[in-house]
Amino acid sequence: DARIIGNGLRGSVTKKLQDAYFDVVYGRNEKYASMLTYI
């Protein structure tokens, strides 16, 4: 809806969550590598 929340930038907690998520889904976190299905 194009509404800016706060200063419009992601905060430190959001960055940590996003980094952890992308590490898992892109196979960069070995702990969860067995849960991925490559196509």
N, C-alpha and C positions, 0 to 999 in steps of 0.2 A: 504494500500500500504506500510505499515511498515515504514512510514516516521515520525520521531519525530519532533514535532512542539514545539518551545521554549525549555523549560527544560524537556518536556515530562510529566509533571504533570498537573493536572487540576488546574485552578486558582480559586480564591475565588468566582467570579461571576458564573462560571460553577458549582461549588459545591452548591451554593445557588439554582440555577435553577434545578439541579438534585435532590437535597433534596426536593424541593417543588413538583416537578413532581412525585417522588416516594411516597411522602406522599399522594398525590391525588390518584394515581393508586392502592396503597395498602390499601386504606381506612383509613388512619391515619389523614386525614383532614376532619373534620365533615362538613365543608362548602360545600364540593363537594360530600358527601356521597350519596346523592340522584341521582347523575349522574352515579353511578356504577351499573353494572348488574353482579351479581355473578352467576357463572356457576359451 
